[in-house]
Amino acid sequence: MSHPDPSQQPQWQHQPPGRPGQGFPPPQGPVPGQQYAAPGVPGGVPGAPGGVPGAPGGGVPGGPPPGQYSGGYGPPPGGGGGRNRWLIPAAAGVALVVMGGTVWATVSLVSFGGPQPESVLPGSSVAFGKVDLAIDGSQAMELIRFVDQLPAEMTEEMDEPDGDMTELFAEVFVEAFPESRQADVEEWIGQRAGVSVWPTADAAAEVDEGSGLAMALALAVEDERRAEEELASLASGDDTLHFEMTNGFALLSTSEAALADRAAQVDEHGSLEDSDVYSGDVADVPGGSLAVGWTDFTRLMEVEGVAAEIQSGMAAETGEVSGRATASLRIDGDYLEARADVFDFEVDSADLAWLAETPGASVAAMESLPESTVMAFGASGLDTALTDAYESDEIPFLSGSGEMQEMEREFNAMGAPLPEGFTNLLGSSTAFGVTGMDLDSFFGSAYGGGEEFSFQYRAVGGDEGVLGDFVENVAASDPYATPPGVGTDGDAVVVASGSSATGRLGDDPVFQQTMQEMDDAVVAGYFDMRQVLTDTEVQNPAEWGAMGLAVNVTEEGRRSGVELRWSPSGGGE
């Protein structure tokens, strides 16, 4: 039996929610979120942290916080040949059920009821991801609320859901195995799937030669007899497909050795479901998540090939990476949220403990920006956090005393000696907002650099004199530019350039909808898609709402989380 070459397989890229049905073309022009695939899920298995060999993208979902490396592991080239070609569409195809171009694939909700894939995958796994599209009544209500918010162009041809996602799994299976008939597959396939990788000492079990990792895909089945008949027929003509049936799942891998190694690993380490580390990490994954992933960076880095690949993509001086992570996707009635949480994460013993004591009022910091704000970032307590780090000689992102001395000289030159200079420039609450811009000129063009744009910077408790001197020094480098104005608004020092609206960003209903329940974020971001999109890109920009970002650091820096949301406004305007 022959299979299409992977290069001829469909290009599975994440797209925003679209219409159901095969062959639906994506919206024309750049569509927000089209290149985003959840936190660190660049086209691979959703939430399969650590990168899954053989899956497109191979990223590290649930990876490090912003500013840290979040690239993926790719198995060493060569050696594997075509032996895992089927696994590319099979594993990545599962992701399509959640990430593909249909609304129901993108926003269906998970109940995680009944037997789960981790019950048949080994406790020695270092990376795992799963989807479960069986939804309950309360989740269906959240889904309906969210769909009501979607832009009309995405829902105008949408069929009413019937709650059965079996067809979606069957479609993905048939894409991986074109010899199958979808009607037949729908008779036996289930609505759950999971994939994991684990270290192996058996070279014959490796998913790619020299990778040091074995892999298996657990696919839930409703009719084991029919499933076995179907898979046996496919395997008879393809020596790269191997499977076995166990406890309501079909286990698929690239070799009999990998399947045997899985069984041996389960006998020795138990199932992943029984792992206290895994269970503890995923226990706090938000309820109603539609996909969940997990990775153990510490143990992943013990695999020689993985460590070499990750380190090659990081800064030359970076060596040790440790910690664990989860990733998830979920629907609230108002937004679609991708989240990543990391535990005990360190890069060369550096962590985010310096941010753990900040008051977490970054969303409130942005609320006083003008209502015309296109994009914004807010933080609260950064001055205190940086002061504590400075006095402890633990300033982040500085690799040595030379860089520390250079930073001290620069602050002294601005008349803001450290550590007081942090508060002078940042204040106790900090917000920056772009209040007007032309995207083409903002990012530059083939004929030159970007043009000026309007912005406002607010530092509550900042020093007007220091900020004024700073602005003068910056403006002196370009005598033809109009320097920003520096003034006060209550207890805030305001640096502003260009014009902006007089209303407050915090009074905008879309801002409120997008940033709700992010009050504890130590750093937050906001991006108004309504002001950026044009009528040539989408039918009605006002219906596309906004995106929100929140970074949280808790447990004295031992845990941090990143949330990214899309909150459409199609139903509200």
Residue pairs with C-beta under 8 A, 6 or more apart in sequence:
1 179
1 234
1 236
1 237
1 238
3 85
3 86
3 177
3 178
3 238
4 178
5 85
6 85
6 88
6 89
9 88
9 89
9 175
10 89
10 175
12 43
12 56
12 92
12 93
12 95
12 96
12 99
12 100
13 34
13 35
13 37
13 43
14 33
14 34
14 35
14 36
14 37
14 38
14 41
14 42
14 43
14 99
15 26
15 31
15 33
15 34
15 99
15 100
15 101
16 31
16 32
16 33
16 34
16 106
16 154
16 566
17 102
17 103
17 106
17 107
17 150
17 154
17 336
18 24
18 26
18 27
18 101
18 102
18 103
18 106
18 154
19 101
19 102
19 103
19 154
19 155
19 157
19 158
20 102
20 103
20 104
20 105
20 158
20 159
21 102
22 171
24 101
24 102
26 34
26 101
27 153
27 537
27 538
28 537
29 536
29 537
29 538
30 537
31 537
31 538
32 529
32 532
32 533
32 544
32 547
32 566
33 547
33 566
36 338
36 564
37 43
37 44
37 57
37 59
37 99
38 46
38 47
38 61
38 99
38 291
38 327
38 329
38 338
38 564
39 61
39 62
39 63
39 327
39 338
39 339
39 340
39 562
39 564
40 49
40 59
40 60
40 61
40 62
40 63
40 70
40 72
40 327
40 340
41 47
41 48
41 57
41 59
41 61
41 95
41 99
41 293
41 327
41 338
42 57
42 58
42 59
42 72
43 56
43 57
43 59
43 92
43 95
44 51
44 52
44 55
44 56
44 57
44 58
44 59
44 61
44 72
44 91
44 92
44 95
45 52
45 55
45 91
45 92
45 94
45 95
45 129
45 195
45 293
46 61
46 94
46 95
46 98
46 99
46 129
46 131
46 291
46 293
46 327
46 329
47 61
47 62
47 129
47 130
47 291
47 292
47 293
47 294
47 326
47 327
47 328
47 329
48 55
48 61
48 91
48 127
48 128
48 129
48 195
48 293
48 295
49 60
49 61
49 62
49 63
49 127
49 128
49 129
49 293
49 294
49 295
49 325
49 326
49 327
50 60
50 72
50 73
50 126
50 127
50 197
50 295
50 296
50 297
50 300
50 306
51 57
51 58
51 59
51 60
51 72
51 73
51 74
51 127
52 58
52 91
52 127
52 129
52 195
52 197
52 215
53 73
53 74
53 75
53 84
53 197
53 207
53 208
53 211
53 213
53 215
54 75
54 80
54 84
54 87
54 88
54 91
54 207
54 208
54 215
54 254
55 87
55 88
55 91
55 92
55 95
55 195
56 88
56 92
57 72
57 92
58 72
58 73
58 74
58 75
59 70
59 71
59 72
60 70
60 71
60 72
60 73
60 295
60 325
61 129
61 293
61 295
61 325
61 327
61 340
62 293
62 294
62 295
62 325
62 326
62 327
62 340
62 341
62 342
63 69
63 70
63 295
63 325
63 340
63 342
64 70
64 321
64 325
64 342
64 345
64 347
65 342
65 345
65 352
65 551
65 560
65 562
66 523
66 551
66 562
67 397
68 345
68 347
69 310
69 313
69 314
69 315
69 318
69 321
69 347
71 310
71 313
71 314
73 300
73 305
73 306
73 309
73 310
74 309
75 207
75 208
75 210
75 211
75 213
75 305
76 208
76 209
76 210
76 211
76 305
76 309
78 209
79 208
79 209
79 210
80 207
80 208
80 209
80 211
82 240
83 240
83 254
83 255
84 207
84 208
84 240
84 254
85 240
86 176
86 177
86 238
86 240
86 241
87 207
87 215
87 217
87 252
87 253
87 254
89 172
89 175
89 176
90 173
90 176
90 177
90 217
90 252
91 195
91 215
91 217
93 172
93 173
93 175
93 176
94 131
94 169
94 172
94 193
94 195
94 217
95 131
96 105
96 172
96 175
97 105
97 131
97 133
97 165
97 168
97 169
97 172
97 193
98 105
98 106
98 108
98 131
98 133
98 290
98 291
98 329
99 105
99 106
100 106
100 168
102 168
103 147
103 150
103 154
103 155
103 158
104 161
104 165
104 168
105 168
106 336
107 143
107 146
107 147
107 290
107 331
107 336
108 133
108 135
108 143
108 165
108 290
109 135
109 136
109 139
109 140
109 142
109 143
109 288
109 290
109 330
109 331
110 131
110 132
110 133
110 134
110 135
110 139
110 288
110 289
110 290
110 291
110 292
111 132
111 134
111 135
111 136
111 139
112 132
112 289
112 292
113 132
113 134
113 136
114 134
114 192
115 192
115 220
115 247
115 248
115 249
116 130
116 132
116 192
116 194
116 273
117 130
117 192
117 193
117 194
117 195
117 196
117 218
117 220
117 249
118 128
118 130
118 194
118 196
118 271
118 272
118 273
118 278
119 247
119 271
119 272
119 273
120 218
120 246
120 247
120 249
120 251
120 266
120 271
121 128
121 194
121 196
121 216
121 218
121 262
121 266
121 271
121 272
122 196
122 198
122 262
122 265
122 266
122 269
122 270
122 271
122 272
123 265
123 266
123 269
123 270
123 271
123 272
123 274
123 275
123 278
124 198
124 199
124 265
124 268
124 269
125 196
125 197
125 198
125 272
125 278
126 197
126 198
126 199
126 213
126 295
126 296
126 299
126 300
126 303
127 196
127 197
127 293
127 294
127 295
127 296
127 300
128 194
128 195
128 196
128 197
128 272
128 278
128 293
128 294
128 295
129 194
129 195
129 196
129 291
129 292
129 293
129 294
129 327
130 192
130 193
130 194
130 195
130 291
130 292
130 293
131 192
131 193
131 194
131 290
131 291
132 191
132 192
132 290
133 165
133 168
133 169
133 191
133 192
133 290
134 165
134 191
134 192
135 143
135 163
135 165
138 288
139 288
139 331
140 161
140 163
141 333
142 288
142 331
142 332
142 333
143 161
143 331
144 333
145 333
145 334
146 331
146 332
146 333
146 334
146 335
146 336
146 568
147 155
147 158
148 570
148 571
149 333
149 334
149 545
149 567
149 568
149 569
149 570
149 571
149 572
150 543
150 568
150 570
150 571
151 538
151 539
151 540
151 543
151 544
151 568
151 570
152 539
152 540
152 543
152 570
153 538
153 539
153 540
153 543
154 570
155 570
165 191
166 186
166 189
166 190
166 191
166 222
167 182
167 186
169 189
169 190
169 191
169 193
170 182
170 185
170 186
170 189
171 182
173 180
173 185
173 189
174 180
174 181
174 182
174 185
177 234
179 234
180 230
180 234
184 226
184 230
185 230
187 222
187 223
187 226
188 221
188 222
188 223
188 224
188 225
188 226
188 227
188 230
189 219
189 220
189 221
189 222
189 227
190 219
190 220
190 221
190 222
190 248
191 220
192 219
192 220
193 217
193 218
193 219
193 220
194 217
194 218
195 215
195 216
195 217
195 218
196 215
196 216
196 218
196 272
197 207
197 213
197 214
197 215
198 213
198 214
198 215
198 262
198 265
199 212
199 213
199 214
199 299
199 302
199 303
200 206
200 212
200 213
200 214
200 258
200 261
200 265
202 214
202 257
202 261
203 209
204 255
204 257
205 214
205 255
205 257
205 258
205 260
205 261
206 212
206 213
206 214
206 258
207 213
207 214
207 215
207 253
207 254
207 258
210 305
211 303
211 305
211 306
212 303
212 304
212 305
212 306
213 303
213 305
213 306
214 253
214 258
214 261
214 262
215 253
215 254
215 258
216 251
216 252
216 253
216 258
216 259
216 262
217 251
217 252
217 253
218 249
218 250
218 251
218 252
219 249
219 250
219 251
219 252
220 248
220 249
221 227
221 245
221 248
221 249
221 250
224 245
224 248
227 245
227 250
228 245
228 250
231 241
231 243
231 250
231 252
234 241
235 241
235 242
235 243
240 254
241 252
242 252
242 253
242 254
242 255
242 256
242 258
242 259
243 250
243 251
243 252
243 253
243 259
244 250
244 251
244 259
245 251
251 259
251 262
253 259
253 262
269 275
272 278
273 279
277 296
277 324
278 294
281 294
281 324
281 325
281 326
281 341
281 343
282 292
282 294
282 326
284 326
284 341
285 292
285 326
285 328
285 341
286 328
286 330
286 337
286 339
287 330
288 330
288 331
288 332
289 328
289 329
289 330
290 329
290 330
290 331
291 327
291 328
291 329
292 326
292 327
292 328
293 326
293 327
293 328
294 324
294 325
294 326
294 327
295 324
295 325
296 324
297 321
297 322
297 323
297 324
297 325
297 345
298 321
298 322
298 323
298 324
300 306
300 307
300 310
301 307
301 310
301 320
301 321
301 322
310 321
311 318
311 319
311 321
314 321
314 347
317 348
317 399
318 347
318 348
319 348
320 346
320 347
320 348
320 349
321 346
321 347
322 344
322 345
322 346
323 342
323 343
323 344
323 345
323 346
324 342
324 343
324 344
324 345
325 340
325 341
325 342
325 343
325 345
326 340
326 341
327 338
327 339
327 340
327 341
328 338
328 339
328 340
329 336
329 337
329 338
329 339
330 336
330 337
330 339
331 337
334 513
334 514
334 516
334 567
335 513
335 514
335 548
335 565
335 566
335 567
335 568
336 565
336 566
336 567
337 563
337 564
337 565
338 563
338 564
338 565
339 561
339 562
339 563
339 564
340 561
340 562
341 559
341 560
341 561
341 562
342 559
342 560
342 561
343 558
343 559
344 351
344 558
344 559
345 351
345 352
345 560
350 396
351 557
351 558
352 396
352 553
352 557
352 560
353 553
353 556
353 557
353 558
354 385
354 386
354 388
354 389
354 394
354 396
354 557
355 385
355 522
355 553
355 557
355 560
356 553
356 554
356 555
356 556
356 557
357 381
357 384
357 385
357 388
358 379
358 380
358 381
358 382
358 384
358 385
358 522
358 553
359 380
359 381
360 380
360 381
360 519
360 520
360 521
360 522
360 552
361 380
361 381
361 429
361 519
362 378
362 379
362 380
362 521
362 522
362 523
362 524
362 550
363 378
363 515
363 518
363 519
363 521
363 524
363 550
364 378
364 380
364 429
364 506
364 519
365 378
365 379
365 380
365 429
365 430
365 431
365 458
365 460
365 524
366 373
366 376
366 377
366 378
366 431
366 433
366 505
366 506
366 515
366 524
366 526
367 504
367 505
367 506
367 511
368 431
368 458
368 489
368 492
368 504
368 505
368 506
369 376
369 431
369 433
369 435
369 456
369 458
369 504
369 505
370 433
370 435
370 456
370 500
370 501
370 502
370 503
370 504
370 505
371 501
371 502
371 503
371 504
371 505
371 507
371 508
372 435
372 436
372 500
372 501
372 503
372 531
373 433
373 434
373 435
373 456
373 500
373 505
373 526
373 528
374 433
374 434
374 435
374 436
374 437
374 527
374 528
374 531
374 532
375 433
375 434
375 525
375 526
375 527
375 528
376 431
376 432
376 433
376 434
376 505
376 525
376 526
377 431
377 432
377 433
377 523
377 524
377 525
377 526
378 429
378 430
378 431
378 432
378 523
378 524
378 525
378 526
379 426
379 429
379 430
379 431
379 522
379 523
379 524
380 428
380 429
380 430
380 522
381 428
381 429
381 522
382 422
382 426
382 430
383 422
383 423
383 426
383 427
383 428
383 430
383 461
384 423
384 428
386 395
386 419
386 422
386 426
387 419
387 422
387 423
389 395
389 396
390 418
390 419
390 422
391 419
393 404
395 404
395 407
398 404
398 407
407 418
408 417
408 418
411 417
411 418
411 421
413 473
414 421
414 425
414 466
414 469
414 470
414 473
415 465
415 466
415 469
416 424
416 425
416 463
416 466
416 470
421 466
423 461
423 462
423 463
424 462
424 463
424 466
424 467
425 459
425 462
425 463
425 466
425 467
425 470
426 459
426 462
427 458
427 459
427 460
427 461
427 462
427 492
427 493
428 460
428 461
429 458
429 459
429 460
429 461
429 492
430 457
430 458
430 459
430 460
431 457
431 458
432 455
432 456
432 457
432 458
433 455
433 456
433 457
433 505
434 453
434 454
434 455
435 454
435 455
435 456
435 498
435 499
435 500
435 501
436 453
436 454
436 498
436 499
436 500
437 453
437 454
438 451
438 453
439 532
441 450
441 451
441 453
442 450
442 451
442 453
443 450
444 450
452 481
452 482
452 497
452 498
453 497
453 498
454 496
454 497
454 498
454 499
454 500
455 484
455 496
455 497
455 498
456 494
456 495
456 496
456 497
456 500
457 484
457 494
457 495
457 496
458 489
458 492
458 493
458 494
459 467
459 492
459 493
459 495
460 491
460 492
460 493
461 491
461 492
462 492
462 493
463 493
464 486
464 487
464 488
464 493
467 486
467 493
467 495
468 486
471 483
471 484
471 486
471 495
472 483
474 483
475 481
475 483
475 484
482 497
484 495
484 496
484 497
485 495
485 496
485 497
486 493
486 494
486 495
487 493
487 494
487 496
488 494
505 511
505 526
506 512
509 572
510 528
510 530
510 545
510 546
510 567
510 569
510 572
511 526
511 528
511 546
513 545
513 567
513 569
513 572
514 526
514 545
514 546
514 547
514 548
514 565
514 567
515 524
515 526
515 548
515 550
518 524
518 548
518 550
518 563
520 552
521 550
521 551
521 552
521 563
522 551
522 552
522 553
523 549
523 550
523 551
524 548
524 549
524 550
524 551
525 548
525 549
525 550
526 546
526 547
526 548
526 549
527 546
527 547
527 548
527 549
528 546
529 541
529 544
529 545
529 546
529 547
530 541
530 542
530 543
530 544
530 545
530 546
530 569
531 541
532 541
533 541
533 544
534 541
535 541
538 544
540 570
542 569
542 573
543 568
543 569
543 570
543 573
544 568
544 569
544 570
545 566
545 567
545 568
545 569
545 570
546 566
546 567
546 569
547 564
547 565
547 566
547 567
548 563
548 564
548 565
548 567
549 562
549 563
549 564
549 565
550 561
550 562
550 563
551 560
551 561
551 562
552 560
552 561
552 562
552 563
553 559
553 560
554 560
554 561
